[in-house]
Amino acid sequence: MPYPEMLVSPMRAELTNVGFTELKSAEEVDTVLPTAQGTTLLVVNSVCGCAAGSARPGVIRSLTNEKTPNNLMTVFAGQDLEAVAKARDLMLPYPPSSPSIALFKDGQLVHFVQRLDIEGHTADQIANNLKEAFDAHC
């Protein structure tokens, strides 16, 4: 059962307000991610505390880097069920994880931050992890 939209809309807005595009269906994920040119940052958003305290703020801070991804996308775990499932197919061999952050280059996964790398880490640590990935791949 998906979370009520009124609960997740402020969490969605944290990312869409800084330029992320939501992918809400499997078809959107299948159309956009594998064919995106350049680099694409995909955030699997979540209602959990580590998403609120570290993942979303870290992602937002990472965008202050000199090099940033060409495309910013997000899906919401527990809400956009089919979109999340399709996105997770593209993140293999990593196990399902939410929140999580994936960087794709020309449709290929090149960097992944799973929940284990988010829990217990600060937003600044998440941002620095992503900035290093942006410097290497963007």
Residue pairs with C-beta under 8 A, 6 or more apart in sequence:
2 78
2 79
2 81
3 47
3 78
3 79
5 79
7 47
8 45
8 47
8 76
8 78
8 79
11 45
11 46
11 47
11 51
11 52
11 56
11 76
12 22
12 45
12 74
12 76
14 56
14 60
15 43
15 45
15 56
15 59
15 60
15 72
15 74
16 22
16 74
18 60
18 63
18 72
19 63
19 72
20 43
20 72
20 73
20 74
21 71
21 72
21 73
21 74
22 73
22 74
22 75
22 76
22 80
23 29
23 32
23 33
23 73
23 74
23 75
23 80
23 83
23 87
24 75
24 80
24 83
25 80
25 82
25 83
26 82
26 83
26 85
26 86
28 83
29 75
29 83
29 86
29 87
29 90
30 86
32 40
32 71
32 73
33 40
33 42
33 73
33 87
33 90
33 104
33 107
34 90
34 107
35 107
36 70
36 71
36 104
36 106
36 107
37 70
37 106
38 69
38 70
38 71
38 105
38 106
38 138
39 69
39 70
39 71
39 103
39 104
39 105
39 110
39 134
39 137
39 138
40 69
40 70
40 71
40 72
40 73
40 103
40 104
40 105
41 59
41 69
41 71
41 72
41 73
41 101
41 102
41 103
41 104
41 130
42 73
42 74
42 75
42 87
42 101
42 102
42 103
42 104
43 55
43 56
43 59
43 73
43 74
43 75
43 99
43 100
43 101
44 74
44 75
44 76
44 77
44 84
44 87
44 88
44 97
44 98
44 99
44 100
44 101
44 102
45 51
45 55
45 56
45 74
45 75
45 76
45 77
45 98
45 99
46 55
46 76
46 77
46 78
46 98
46 99
47 78
48 98
48 99
50 99
50 115
50 118
50 119
51 98
51 99
51 118
53 123
54 118
54 119
54 121
54 122
54 123
54 125
54 126
55 99
55 101
55 118
55 126
56 99
57 123
57 126
57 127
58 118
58 121
58 122
58 123
58 124
58 125
58 126
58 127
58 129
58 130
59 101
59 126
59 127
59 130
61 123
61 124
61 126
61 127
62 68
62 126
62 127
62 128
62 130
62 131
62 134
63 72
64 127
65 130
65 131
65 134
65 135
66 135
67 134
67 135
67 138
68 134
68 138
69 103
69 134
69 138
70 138
75 83
75 84
75 87
76 83
76 84
77 84
77 98
77 99
78 98
84 98
87 102
88 96
90 102
90 104
90 109
91 100
91 102
91 109
91 112
94 100
94 112
94 114
95 114
97 114
97 115
97 116
98 115
99 115
99 118
100 112
100 113
100 114
100 115
100 118
101 112
101 113
101 118
101 126
101 130
102 109
102 111
102 112
102 113
103 109
103 110
103 111
103 112
103 130
103 133
103 134
103 137
104 110
105 137
110 133
110 136
110 137
111 130
111 133
111 136
111 137
113 126
113 129
113 130
117 126
117 129
118 126
